[in-house]
């Protein structure tokens, strides 16, 4: 059977099994097993087992549950609530100050927790009632939470960057540093949009009350004290990576320990909270690893069939030039982001795309940042935008899924603008990694 037919049959089988309702991890794994036996016989199943055991022994993967545990502990320590209150009193004089506070809080939280679901749900519980009670426009209120929560994909410690680094074979530490500036640029674009629109249309975001604007400076500073320890934890993780003092896995261990100490100092470290954090960490980690194993098995079988080389030759033969190929890859990612989870997209495309990028002379670190920015778009993209459904779970009954999808349009445009900026000016992503110690 020709590789063209194998490719077409694999895609159709994958779509059919997903359509039947099988989870993504088992859809990829079952397609891998079926095609391995059909093409190469039963002994080829050893390939799948070998790839999975190789992945299980990868030291970098230890960082994933540690960073997730760090996020779960800090979430239960009430960091988000303290952070939002502190940022709000400082941004209260701005028109649309609550929405601006959401974006700034999400950007800071992303450096502490790095999990989109936790950010969106927490901001939905803490910030959304405050905005709605002050008669904020629903589009501004809902869109700022969804878009702000998505910053956790790009700003370290991002699990997406860990998995990309492992798949592409590049330094996770350098990837972490590469995501900082683009993440801040996106946050800046969101804040600029919110403040500009609120000044042009004052009725969509009523000004803060006189009492909120007149809080004494000492009181504002006092609100920041609860953020010192969590901030030091995030700074310790990123600082140790930047200075070359720790690997990502070691930094994750330090972060997990720091999160426990921070929760204890704030008297929010209880046995039920630790058990809950461990349970949540186990669920998320198992889900990610099963996705990783299934997609890895499928890529292994497809590569053995000659599919990876076929795709490389097909893509590089397109008459669009190197930059045209890069743009085409972004389009593929955006389309896939409307249909499947980010880890499936990563493990199905990175083994094909990354070698092509390196052959064309592009930096795989920069390409990893582009991938993460595309996955931010996917978290908002209909029909399966996860951030939208996370937020819907904590909104009042009168807010519909349609309302949330309607609110994210301008923020998705800004995400595309940010993506275009990083594509046009690669040093936005590559400058900070280039200054790292011990790189």
Rosetta blueprint (number, residue, H / E / L):
1 X L
2 X L
3 X H
4 X H
5 X H
6 X H
7 X H
8 X H
9 X H
10 X H
11 X H
12 X H
13 X H
14 X H
15 X H
16 X H
17 X H
18 X H
19 X H
20 X L
21 X L
22 X L
23 X L
24 X H
25 X H
26 X H
27 X H
28 X H
29 X H
30 X H
31 X H
32 X H
33 X H
34 X H
35 X H
36 X H
37 X H
38 X H
39 X H
40 X H
41 X L
42 X H
43 X H
44 X H
45 X H
46 X H
47 X H
48 X H
49 X H
50 X H
51 X H
52 X H
53 X H
54 X H
55 X H
56 X H
57 X L
58 X L
59 X H
60 X H
61 X H
62 X H
63 X H
64 X H
65 X H
66 X H
67 X H
68 X H
69 X H
70 X H
71 X H
72 X H
73 X H
74 X H
75 X H
76 X H
77 X L
78 X L
79 X H
80 X H
81 X H
82 X H
83 X H
84 X H
85 X H
86 X H
87 X H
88 X H
89 X H
90 X H
91 X H
92 X L
93 X L
94 X L
95 X L
96 X L
97 X H
98 X H
99 X H
100 X H
101 X H
102 X H
103 X H
104 X H
105 X H
106 X H
107 X H
108 X H
109 X H
110 X H
111 X L
112 X L
113 X L
114 X L
115 X L
116 X H
117 X H
118 X H
119 X H
120 X H
121 X H
122 X H
123 X H
124 X H
125 X H
126 X H
127 X L
128 X H
129 X H
130 X H
131 X H
132 X H
133 X H
134 X L
135 X L
136 X L
137 X L
138 X H
139 X H
140 X H
141 X H
142 X H
143 X H
144 X H
145 X H
146 X H
147 X H
148 X H
149 X H
150 X H
151 X H
152 X H
153 X H
154 X L
155 X L
156 X L
157 X L
158 X L
159 X H
160 X H
161 X H
162 X H
163 X H
164 X H
165 X H
166 X H
167 X H
168 X H
169 X L
170 X L
171 X L
172 X H
173 X H
174 X H
175 X H
176 X H
177 X H
178 X H
179 X H
180 X H
181 X H
182 X H
183 X H
184 X H
185 X H
186 X H
187 X H
188 X H
189 X H
190 X H
191 X H
192 X H
193 X H
194 X H
195 X H
196 X H
197 X H
198 X H
199 X H
200 X H
201 X L
202 X H
203 X H
204 X H
205 X L
206 X L
207 X L
208 X L
209 X L
210 X H
211 X H
212 X H
213 X H
214 X L
215 X L
216 X L
217 X H
218 X H
219 X H
220 X H
221 X H
222 X H
223 X H
224 X L
225 X H
226 X H
227 X H
228 X H
229 X H
230 X H
231 X H
232 X H
233 X H
234 X H
235 X H
236 X H
237 X H
238 X H
239 X H
240 X H
241 X H
242 X H
243 X L
244 X L
245 X L
246 X L
247 X L
248 X H
249 X H
250 X H
251 X H
252 X H
253 X H
254 X H
255 X H
256 X H
257 X H
258 X H
259 X H
260 X H
261 X H
262 X H
263 X H
264 X H
265 X H
266 X L
267 X L
268 X L
269 X L
270 X L
271 X H
272 X H
273 X H
274 X H
275 X H
276 X H
277 X H
278 X H
279 X H
280 X H
281 X H
282 X H
283 X H
284 X H
285 X H
286 X H
287 X H
288 X H
289 X H
290 X H
291 X H
292 X H
293 X H
294 X H
295 X H
296 X H
297 X H
298 X H
299 X H
300 X H
301 X H
302 X H
303 X H
304 X H
305 X L
306 X L
307 X H
308 X H
309 X H
310 X H
311 X H
312 X H
313 X H
314 X H
315 X H
316 X H
317 X L
318 X L
319 X L
320 X L
321 X H
322 X H
323 X H
324 X H
325 X H
326 X H
327 X H
328 X H
329 X H
330 X H
331 X H
332 X H
333 X H
334 X H
335 X H
336 X H
337 X H
338 X L
339 X L
340 X L
341 X L
342 X H
343 X H
344 X H
345 X H
346 X H
347 X H
348 X H
349 X H
350 X H
351 X H
352 X H
353 X H
354 X H
355 X H
356 X H
357 X H
358 X H
359 X H
360 X L
361 X L
362 X L
363 X L
364 X H
365 X H
366 X H
367 X H
368 X H
369 X H
370 X H
371 X H
372 X H
373 X H
374 X H
375 X H
376 X H
377 X H
378 X H
379 X H
380 X H
381 X L
382 X L
383 X L
384 X L
385 X L
386 X H
387 X H
388 X H
389 X H
390 X H
391 X H
392 X H
393 X L
394 X L
395 X L
396 X L
397 X L
398 X L
399 X L
400 X L
401 X H
402 X H
403 X H
404 X H
405 X H
406 X H
407 X H
408 X L
409 X H
410 X H
411 X H
412 X H
413 X H
414 X H
415 X H
416 X H
417 X H
418 X H
419 X H
420 X H
421 X H
422 X H
423 X H
424 X H
425 X L
426 X L
427 X H
428 X H
429 X H
430 X H
431 X H
432 X H
433 X H
434 X H
435 X L
436 X L
437 X L
438 X L
439 X L
